[in-house]
Amino acid sequence: MDYEAELLKEARRAINEHPRLRSDIIDLYRLAMDEIEDGGSPAHEYELFVDSLNELKQGDTK
């Protein structure tokens, strides 16, 4: 799996579904990408991103 591509895809989908959270989602995406660039495991960073994204979405009432 190309985790970096999946991160971007999930971020875009989340922004489309929850536009009010755009800034927070972008911050999470950047954090995950920075960690990957610094040698972090792409699979682990993807999991952390998805978990954080789910927490954000749960707190958002449309």
Buried (B, 14 or more C-beta within 10 A) or exposed (E): EEBBEBBBEBBEEBBEEBEEBEEBBEEBBEBBBEBBEEEBEBEEBBEBBBEBBEEBBEEEEE
